[in-house]
Amino acid sequence: MTEPRNPALEKMLLDVPVPVEVVLGEVRISLEELMAMSPGEIVALDRQTQEPVDIYVSGRLMARGRLVVSNGELGVTLSEIVDARPAA
């Protein structure tokens, strides 16, 4: 049975800020290596630039996407919504 709609509650929930992270890749380096780095030095990640990026909402993987540049701004286009719920 579905709950009756509450437009005021829906509008209020849509205004709640949530953290969104886009993960390009990962690398593990020691603090010593990090401190020895110079400006402009490159850190190689574990993914290629053409691979999808992971999109986390409030710490949970929710989607994957592709990096895009539009009007000089870096962005992400969604390509997949991830359903992390266990199968029933």
Jmol script that loads the backbone (N, CA, C; Angstrom):
load data "model"
ATOM      1  N   MET A   1       0.845  -1.180   0.000  1.00  0.00           N
ATOM      2  CA  MET A   1       0.000   0.000   0.000  1.00  0.00           C
ATOM      3  C   MET A   1       0.887   1.238   0.000  1.00  0.00           C
ATOM      4  N   THR A   2       0.596   2.194  -0.857  1.00  0.00           N
ATOM      5  CA  THR A   2       1.417   3.395  -0.922  1.00  0.00           C
ATOM      6  C   THR A   2       0.855   4.472  -0.011  1.00  0.00           C
ATOM      7  N   GLU A   3       1.778   5.269   0.504  1.00  0.00           N
ATOM      8  CA  GLU A   3       1.391   6.382   1.375  1.00  0.00           C
ATOM      9  C   GLU A   3       0.775   7.494   0.534  1.00  0.00           C
ATOM     10  N   PRO A   4      -0.154   8.265   1.120  1.00  0.00           N
ATOM     11  CA  PRO A   4      -0.676   9.414   0.381  1.00  0.00           C
ATOM     12  C   PRO A   4       0.437  10.417   0.125  1.00  0.00           C
ATOM     13  N   ARG A   5       0.383  11.102  -1.022  1.00  0.00           N
ATOM     14  CA  ARG A   5       1.419  12.080  -1.368  1.00  0.00           C
ATOM     15  C   ARG A   5       1.343  13.296  -0.462  1.00  0.00           C
ATOM     16  N   ASN A   6       2.499  13.783  -0.108  1.00  0.00           N
ATOM     17  CA  ASN A   6       2.596  14.987   0.703  1.00  0.00           C
ATOM     18  C   ASN A   6       3.512  15.965  -0.038  1.00  0.00           C
ATOM     19  N   PRO A   7       2.946  16.852  -0.875  1.00  0.00           N
ATOM     20  CA  PRO A   7       3.769  17.757  -1.682  1.00  0.00           C
ATOM     21  C   PRO A   7       4.719  18.623  -0.850  1.00  0.00           C
ATOM     22  N   ALA A   8       4.275  19.071   0.320  1.00  0.00           N
ATOM     23  CA  ALA A   8       5.129  19.920   1.158  1.00  0.00           C
ATOM     24  C   ALA A   8       6.361  19.144   1.618  1.00  0.00           C
ATOM     25  N   LEU A   9       6.167  17.881   2.022  1.00  0.00           N
ATOM     26  CA  LEU A   9       7.287  17.047   2.449  1.00  0.00           C
ATOM     27  C   LEU A   9       8.223  16.763   1.277  1.00  0.00           C
ATOM     28  N   GLU A  10       7.660  16.452   0.110  1.00  0.00           N
ATOM     29  CA  GLU A  10       8.481  16.187  -1.075  1.00  0.00           C
ATOM     30  C   GLU A  10       9.337  17.403  -1.420  1.00  0.00           C
ATOM     31  N   LYS A  11       8.734  18.598  -1.385  1.00  0.00           N
ATOM     32  CA  LYS A  11       9.482  19.819  -1.696  1.00  0.00           C
ATOM     33  C   LYS A  11      10.576  20.043  -0.673  1.00  0.00           C
ATOM     34  N   MET A  12      10.292  19.803   0.593  1.00  0.00           N
ATOM     35  CA  MET A  12      11.278  19.992   1.648  1.00  0.00           C
ATOM     36  C   MET A  12      12.453  19.020   1.457  1.00  0.00           C
ATOM     37  N   LEU A  13      12.149  17.765   1.118  1.00  0.00           N
ATOM     38  CA  LEU A  13      13.209  16.777   0.936  1.00  0.00           C
ATOM     39  C   LEU A  13      14.093  17.100  -0.269  1.00  0.00           C
ATOM     40  N   LEU A  14      13.508  17.682  -1.308  1.00  0.00           N
ATOM     41  CA  LEU A  14      14.286  18.035  -2.486  1.00  0.00           C
ATOM     42  C   LEU A  14      15.273  19.164  -2.213  1.00  0.00           C
ATOM     43  N   ASP A  15      15.085  19.886  -1.108  1.00  0.00           N
ATOM     44  CA  ASP A  15      15.988  20.985  -0.739  1.00  0.00           C
ATOM     45  C   ASP A  15      17.078  20.555   0.235  1.00  0.00           C
ATOM     46  N   VAL A  16      17.134  19.285   0.611  1.00  0.00           N
ATOM     47  CA  VAL A  16      18.150  18.807   1.551  1.00  0.00           C
ATOM     48  C   VAL A  16      19.457  18.590   0.793  1.00  0.00           C
ATOM     49  N   PRO A  17      20.535  19.273   1.218  1.00  0.00           N
ATOM     50  CA  PRO A  17      21.818  19.079   0.524  1.00  0.00           C
ATOM     51  C   PRO A  17      22.424  17.715   0.854  1.00  0.00           C
ATOM     52  N   VAL A  18      23.017  17.082  -0.145  1.00  0.00           N
ATOM     53  CA  VAL A  18      23.706  15.805   0.057  1.00  0.00           C
ATOM     54  C   VAL A  18      25.070  15.895  -0.624  1.00  0.00           C
ATOM     55  N   PRO A  19      26.088  15.287  -0.020  1.00  0.00           N
ATOM     56  CA  PRO A  19      27.405  15.311  -0.665  1.00  0.00           C
ATOM     57  C   PRO A  19      27.444  14.375  -1.867  1.00  0.00           C
ATOM     58  N   VAL A  20      28.010  14.850  -2.958  1.00  0.00           N
ATOM     59  CA  VAL A  20      28.178  14.060  -4.173  1.00  0.00           C
ATOM     60  C   VAL A  20      29.669  14.030  -4.501  1.00  0.00           C
ATOM     61  N   GLU A  21      30.210  12.834  -4.673  1.00  0.00           N
ATOM     62  CA  GLU A  21      31.624  12.680  -5.015  1.00  0.00           C
ATOM     63  C   GLU A  21      31.726  11.960  -6.350  1.00  0.00           C
ATOM     64  N   VAL A  22      32.617  12.431  -7.202  1.00  0.00           N
ATOM     65  CA  VAL A  22      32.915  11.773  -8.465  1.00  0.00           C
ATOM     66  C   VAL A  22      34.347  11.267  -8.358  1.00  0.00           C
ATOM     67  N   VAL A  23      34.508   9.942  -8.427  1.00  0.00           N
ATOM     68  CA  VAL A  23      35.820   9.329  -8.236  1.00  0.00           C
ATOM     69  C   VAL A  23      36.397   8.960  -9.595  1.00  0.00           C
ATOM     70  N   LEU A  24      37.499   9.610  -9.921  1.00  0.00           N
ATOM     71  CA  LEU A  24      38.180   9.370 -11.196  1.00  0.00           C
ATOM     72  C   LEU A  24      39.020   8.110 -11.141  1.00  0.00           C
ATOM     73  N   GLY A  25      39.568   7.800  -9.984  1.00  0.00           N
ATOM     74  CA  GLY A  25      40.439   6.645  -9.794  1.00  0.00           C
ATOM     75  C   GLY A  25      41.088   6.744  -8.430  1.00  0.00           C
ATOM     76  N   GLU A  26      41.926   5.779  -8.135  1.00  0.00           N
ATOM     77  CA  GLU A  26      42.594   5.760  -6.839  1.00  0.00           C
ATOM     78  C   GLU A  26      44.057   5.401  -7.014  1.00  0.00           C
ATOM     79  N   VAL A  27      44.829   5.787  -6.036  1.00  0.00           N
ATOM     80  CA  VAL A  27      46.234   5.392  -5.965  1.00  0.00           C
ATOM     81  C   VAL A  27      46.628   5.395  -4.484  1.00  0.00           C
ATOM     82  N   ARG A  28      47.475   4.465  -4.118  1.00  0.00           N
ATOM     83  CA  ARG A  28      47.986   4.433  -2.746  1.00  0.00           C
ATOM     84  C   ARG A  28      49.458   4.787  -2.777  1.00  0.00           C
ATOM     85  N   ILE A  29      49.792   5.857  -2.063  1.00  0.00           N
ATOM     86  CA  ILE A  29      51.185   6.248  -1.923  1.00  0.00           C
ATOM     87  C   ILE A  29      51.426   6.565  -0.459  1.00  0.00           C
ATOM     88  N   SER A  30      52.662   6.457  -0.066  1.00  0.00           N
ATOM     89  CA  SER A  30      52.996   6.740   1.332  1.00  0.00           C
ATOM     90  C   SER A  30      52.971   8.249   1.566  1.00  0.00           C
ATOM     91  N   LEU A  31      52.836   8.640   2.800  1.00  0.00           N
ATOM     92  CA  LEU A  31      52.868  10.049   3.161  1.00  0.00           C
ATOM     93  C   LEU A  31      54.225  10.649   2.783  1.00  0.00           C
ATOM     94  N   GLU A  32      55.267   9.858   2.927  1.00  0.00           N
ATOM     95  CA  GLU A  32      56.613  10.311   2.559  1.00  0.00           C
ATOM     96  C   GLU A  32      56.678  10.648   1.061  1.00  0.00           C
ATOM     97  N   GLU A  33      56.102   9.774   0.213  1.00  0.00           N
ATOM     98  CA  GLU A  33      56.081  10.029  -1.227  1.00  0.00           C
ATOM     99  C   GLU A  33      55.259  11.273  -1.547  1.00  0.00           C
ATOM    100  N   LEU A  34      54.130  11.425  -0.866  1.00  0.00           N
ATOM    101  CA  LEU A  34      53.260  12.577  -1.087  1.00  0.00           C
ATOM    102  C   LEU A  34      53.976  13.871  -0.725  1.00  0.00           C
ATOM    103  N   MET A  35      54.657  13.882   0.402  1.00  0.00           N
ATOM    104  CA  MET A  35      55.354  15.081   0.855  1.00  0.00           C
ATOM    105  C   MET A  35      56.542  15.423  -0.049  1.00  0.00           C
ATOM    106  N   ALA A  36      57.100  14.427  -0.741  1.00  0.00           N
ATOM    107  CA  ALA A  36      58.249  14.657  -1.616  1.00  0.00           C
ATOM    108  C   ALA A  36      57.845  15.139  -3.008  1.00  0.00           C
ATOM    109  N   MET A  37      56.545  15.169  -3.290  1.00  0.00           N
ATOM    110  CA  MET A  37      56.093  15.573  -4.624  1.00  0.00           C
ATOM    111  C   MET A  37      56.263  17.073  -4.827  1.00  0.00           C
ATOM    112  N   SER A  38      56.496  17.440  -6.085  1.00  0.00           N
ATOM    113  CA  SER A  38      56.657  18.839  -6.473  1.00  0.00           C
ATOM    114  C   SER A  38      55.413  19.306  -7.221  1.00  0.00           C
ATOM    115  N   PRO A  39      55.146  20.613  -7.219  1.00  0.00           N
ATOM    116  CA  PRO A  39      54.017  21.118  -8.011  1.00  0.00           C
ATOM    117  C   PRO A  39      54.171  20.714  -9.474  1.00  0.00           C
ATOM    118  N   GLY A  40      53.068  20.280 -10.082  1.00  0.00           N
ATOM    119  CA  GLY A  40      53.079  19.875 -11.479  1.00  0.00           C
ATOM    120  C   GLY A  40      53.391  18.404 -11.699  1.00  0.00           C
ATOM    121  N   GLU A  41      53.807  17.709 -10.630  1.00  0.00           N
ATOM    122  CA  GLU A  41      54.095  16.284 -10.760  1.00  0.00           C
ATOM    123  C   GLU A  41      52.796  15.518 -10.997  1.00  0.00           C
ATOM    124  N   ILE A  42      52.863  14.435 -11.751  1.00  0.00           N
ATOM    125  CA  ILE A  42      51.669  13.661 -12.108  1.00  0.00           C
ATOM    126  C   ILE A  42      51.583  12.408 -11.252  1.00  0.00           C
ATOM    127  N   VAL A  43      50.376  12.131 -10.768  1.00  0.00           N
ATOM    128  CA  VAL A  43      50.099  10.901 -10.024  1.00  0.00           C
ATOM    129  C   VAL A  43      49.249  10.022 -10.932  1.00  0.00           C
ATOM    130  N   ALA A  44      49.755   8.842 -11.279  1.00  0.00           N
ATOM    131  CA  ALA A  44      49.018   7.925 -12.145  1.00  0.00           C
ATOM    132  C   ALA A  44      47.932   7.225 -11.331  1.00  0.00           C
ATOM    133  N   LEU A  45      46.708   7.266 -11.840  1.00  0.00           N
ATOM    134  CA  LEU A  45      45.583   6.608 -11.186  1.00  0.00           C
ATOM    135  C   LEU A  45      45.420   5.196 -11.735  1.00  0.00           C
ATOM    136  N   ASP A  46      44.529   4.423 -11.105  1.00  0.00           N
ATOM    137  CA  ASP A  46      44.326   3.030 -11.510  1.00  0.00           C
ATOM    138  C   ASP A  46      43.326   2.870 -12.648  1.00  0.00           C
ATOM    139  N   ARG A  47      42.908   3.963 -13.279  1.00  0.00           N
ATOM    140  CA  ARG A  47      41.951   3.902 -14.384  1.00  0.00           C
ATOM    141  C   ARG A  47      42.438   4.735 -15.548  1.00  0.00           C
ATOM    142  N   GLN A  48      41.939   4.382 -16.720  1.00  0.00           N
ATOM    143  CA  GLN A  48      42.215   5.154 -17.925  1.00  0.00           C
ATOM    144  C   GLN A  48      41.180   6.280 -18.039  1.00  0.00           C
ATOM    145  N   THR A  49      41.526   7.319 -18.784  1.00  0.00           N
ATOM    146  CA  THR A  49      40.628   8.473 -18.891  1.00  0.00           C
ATOM    147  C   THR A  49      39.310   8.148 -19.577  1.00  0.00           C
ATOM    148  N   GLN A  50      39.285   7.123 -20.427  1.00  0.00           N
ATOM    149  CA  GLN A  50      38.042   6.782 -21.131  1.00  0.00           C
ATOM    150  C   GLN A  50      37.136   5.859 -20.316  1.00  0.00           C
ATOM    151  N   GLU A  51      37.605   5.376 -19.171  1.00  0.00           N
ATOM    152  CA  GLU A  51      36.791   4.498 -18.331  1.00  0.00           C
ATOM    153  C   GLU A  51      35.754   5.311 -17.559  1.00  0.00           C
ATOM    154  N   PRO A  52      34.622   4.689 -17.197  1.00  0.00           N
ATOM    155  CA  PRO A  52      33.603   5.400 -16.423  1.00  0.00           C
ATOM    156  C   PRO A  52      34.121   5.825 -15.042  1.00  0.00           C
ATOM    157  N   VAL A  53      33.591   6.932 -14.549  1.00  0.00           N
ATOM    158  CA  VAL A  53      33.881   7.391 -13.193  1.00  0.00           C
ATOM    159  C   VAL A  53      32.751   6.925 -12.281  1.00  0.00           C
ATOM    160  N   ASP A  54      33.048   6.736 -11.005  1.00  0.00           N
ATOM    161  CA  ASP A  54      32.037   6.342 -10.024  1.00  0.00           C
ATOM    162  C   ASP A  54      31.456   7.589  -9.368  1.00  0.00           C
ATOM    163  N   ILE A  55      30.140   7.599  -9.175  1.00  0.00           N
ATOM    164  CA  ILE A  55      29.449   8.728  -8.566  1.00  0.00           C
ATOM    165  C   ILE A  55      28.827   8.249  -7.262  1.00  0.00           C
ATOM    166  N   TYR A  56      29.290   8.843  -6.169  1.00  0.00           N
ATOM    167  CA  TYR A  56      28.808   8.481  -4.836  1.00  0.00           C
ATOM    168  C   TYR A  56      27.922   9.597  -4.299  1.00  0.00           C
ATOM    169  N   VAL A  57      26.804   9.227  -3.698  1.00  0.00           N
ATOM    170  CA  VAL A  57      25.914  10.175  -3.037  1.00  0.00           C
ATOM    171  C   VAL A  57      25.838   9.756  -1.575  1.00  0.00           C
ATOM    172  N   SER A  58      26.230  10.654  -0.687  1.00  0.00           N
ATOM    173  CA  SER A  58      26.281  10.365   0.747  1.00  0.00           C
ATOM    174  C   SER A  58      27.073   9.084   1.034  1.00  0.00           C
ATOM    175  N   GLY A  59      28.176   8.901   0.318  1.00  0.00           N
ATOM    176  CA  GLY A  59      29.052   7.760   0.562  1.00  0.00           C
ATOM    177  C   GLY A  59      28.631   6.455  -0.084  1.00  0.00           C
ATOM    178  N   ARG A  60      27.515   6.437  -0.816  1.00  0.00           N
ATOM    179  CA  ARG A  60      27.039   5.209  -1.472  1.00  0.00           C
ATOM    180  C   ARG A  60      27.173   5.334  -2.977  1.00  0.00           C
ATOM    181  N   LEU A  61      27.714   4.281  -3.602  1.00  0.00           N
ATOM    182  CA  LEU A  61      27.817   4.261  -5.060  1.00  0.00           C
ATOM    183  C   LEU A  61      26.408   4.255  -5.643  1.00  0.00           C
ATOM    184  N   MET A  62      26.094   5.282  -6.430  1.00  0.00           N
ATOM    185  CA  MET A  62      24.748   5.416  -6.988  1.00  0.00           C
ATOM    186  C   MET A  62      24.721   5.354  -8.509  1.00  0.00           C
ATOM    187  N   ALA A  63      25.840   5.741  -9.146  1.00  0.00           N
ATOM    188  CA  ALA A  63      25.823   5.821 -10.608  1.00  0.00           C
ATOM    189  C   ALA A  63      27.247   5.783 -11.150  1.00  0.00           C
ATOM    190  N   ARG A  64      27.326   5.638 -12.451  1.00  0.00           N
ATOM    191  CA  ARG A  64      28.593   5.761 -13.168  1.00  0.00           C
ATOM    192  C   ARG A  64      28.363   6.726 -14.317  1.00  0.00           C
ATOM    193  N   GLY A  65      29.435   7.356 -14.746  1.00  0.00           N
ATOM    194  CA  GLY A  65      29.297   8.324 -15.822  1.00  0.00           C
ATOM    195  C   GLY A  65      30.603   8.527 -16.560  1.00  0.00           C
ATOM    196  N   ARG A  66      30.568   9.447 -17.494  1.00  0.00           N
ATOM    197  CA  ARG A  66      31.735   9.777 -18.315  1.00  0.00           C
ATOM    198  C   ARG A  66      32.082  11.252 -18.120  1.00  0.00           C
ATOM    199  N   LEU A  67      33.387  11.530 -18.103  1.00  0.00           N
ATOM    200  CA  LEU A  67      33.830  12.915 -17.997  1.00  0.00           C
ATOM    201  C   LEU A  67      33.564  13.641 -19.305  1.00  0.00           C
ATOM    202  N   VAL A  68      33.124  14.891 -19.203  1.00  0.00           N
ATOM    203  CA  VAL A  68      32.894  15.733 -20.376  1.00  0.00           C
ATOM    204  C   VAL A  68      33.395  17.138 -20.069  1.00  0.00           C
ATOM    205  N   VAL A  69      33.698  17.880 -21.112  1.00  0.00           N
ATOM    206  CA  VAL A  69      34.048  19.293 -20.972  1.00  0.00           C
ATOM    207  C   VAL A  69      33.022  20.071 -21.772  1.00  0.00           C
ATOM    208  N   SER A  70      32.383  21.030 -21.116  1.00  0.00           N
ATOM    209  CA  SER A  70      31.367  21.850 -21.766  1.00  0.00           C
ATOM    210  C   SER A  70      31.612  23.303 -21.380  1.00  0.00           C
ATOM    211  N   ASN A  71      31.792  24.153 -22.370  1.00  0.00           N
ATOM    212  CA  ASN A  71      32.065  25.581 -22.128  1.00  0.00           C
ATOM    213  C   ASN A  71      33.239  25.782 -21.180  1.00  0.00           C
ATOM    214  N   GLY A  72      34.261  24.933 -21.316  1.00  0.00           N
ATOM    215  CA  GLY A  72      35.447  25.051 -20.472  1.00  0.00           C
ATOM    216  C   GLY A  72      35.279  24.506 -19.066  1.00  0.00           C
ATOM    217  N   GLU A  73      34.139  23.919 -18.763  1.00  0.00           N
ATOM    218  CA  GLU A  73      33.865  23.358 -17.437  1.00  0.00           C
ATOM    219  C   GLU A  73      33.930  21.848 -17.500  1.00  0.00           C
ATOM    220  N   LEU A  74      34.524  21.224 -16.487  1.00  0.00           N
ATOM    221  CA  LEU A  74      34.571  19.774 -16.400  1.00  0.00           C
ATOM    222  C   LEU A  74      33.283  19.276 -15.767  1.00  0.00           C
ATOM    223  N   GLY A  75      32.688  18.255 -16.358  1.00  0.00           N
ATOM    224  CA  GLY A  75      31.437  17.715 -15.832  1.00  0.00           C
ATOM    225  C   GLY A  75      31.368  16.217 -16.041  1.00  0.00           C
ATOM    226  N   VAL A  76      30.223  15.645 -15.690  1.00  0.00           N
ATOM    227  CA  VAL A  76      29.989  14.209 -15.807  1.00  0.00           C
ATOM    228  C   VAL A  76      28.623  13.989 -16.424  1.00  0.00           C
ATOM    229  N   THR A  77      28.553  13.085 -17.414  1.00  0.00           N
ATOM    230  CA  THR A  77      27.258  12.652 -17.930  1.00  0.00           C
ATOM    231  C   THR A  77      26.971  11.276 -17.344  1.00  0.00           C
ATOM    232  N   LEU A  78      25.765  11.075 -16.843  1.00  0.00           N
ATOM    233  CA  LEU A  78      25.394   9.784 -16.276  1.00  0.00           C
ATOM    234  C   LEU A  78      25.219   8.759 -17.377  1.00  0.00           C
ATOM    235  N   SER A  79      25.797   7.582 -17.169  1.00  0.00           N
ATOM    236  CA  SER A  79      25.643   6.516 -18.154  1.00  0.00           C
ATOM    237  C   SER A  79      24.994   5.274 -17.554  1.00  0.00           C
ATOM    238  N   GLU A  80      24.975   5.195 -16.224  1.00  0.00           N
ATOM    239  CA  GLU A  80      24.418   4.005 -15.566  1.00  0.00           C
ATOM    240  C   GLU A  80      24.009   4.358 -14.141  1.00  0.00           C
ATOM    241  N   ILE A  81      22.814   3.930 -13.751  1.00  0.00           N
ATOM    242  CA  ILE A  81      22.376   4.032 -12.361  1.00  0.00           C
ATOM    243  C   ILE A  81      22.662   2.675 -11.729  1.00  0.00           C
ATOM    244  N   VAL A  82      23.341   2.681 -10.600  1.00  0.00           N
ATOM    245  CA  VAL A  82      23.746   1.439  -9.941  1.00  0.00           C
ATOM    246  C   VAL A  82      22.696   1.081  -8.899  1.00  0.00           C
ATOM    247  N   ASP A  83      22.183  -0.131  -8.980  1.00  0.00           N
ATOM    248  CA  ASP A  83      21.228  -0.619  -7.982  1.00  0.00           C
ATOM    249  C   ASP A  83      21.980  -1.558  -7.049  1.00  0.00           C
ATOM    250  N   ALA A  84      22.367  -1.027  -5.899  1.00  0.00           N
ATOM    251  CA  ALA A  84      23.182  -1.795  -4.945  1.00  0.00           C
ATOM    252  C   ALA A  84      22.323  -2.586  -3.958  1.00  0.00           C
ATOM    253  N   ARG A  85      21.000  -2.552  -4.154  1.00  0.00           N
ATOM    254  CA  ARG A  85      20.140  -3.311  -3.242  1.00  0.00           C
ATOM    255  C   ARG A  85      20.290  -4.805  -3.494  1.00  0.00           C
ATOM    256  N   PRO A  86      20.290  -5.607  -2.435  1.00  0.00           N
ATOM    257  CA  PRO A  86      20.397  -7.038  -2.637  1.00  0.00           C
ATOM    258  C   PRO A  86      19.140  -7.587  -3.336  1.00  0.00           C
ATOM    259  N   ALA A  87      19.323  -8.584  -4.184  1.00  0.00           N
ATOM    260  CA  ALA A  87      18.192  -9.203  -4.878  1.00  0.00           C
ATOM    261  C   ALA A  87      17.301  -9.918  -3.886  1.00  0.00           C
ATOM    262  N   ALA A  88      15.990  -9.853  -4.117  1.00  0.00           N
ATOM    263  CA  ALA A  88      15.037 -10.474  -3.196  1.00  0.00           C
ATOM    264  C   ALA A  88      14.930 -11.967  -3.435  1.00  0.00           C
TER     265      ALA A  88
END
end "model"
wireframe off; spacefill off
backbone 0.3
color backbone group
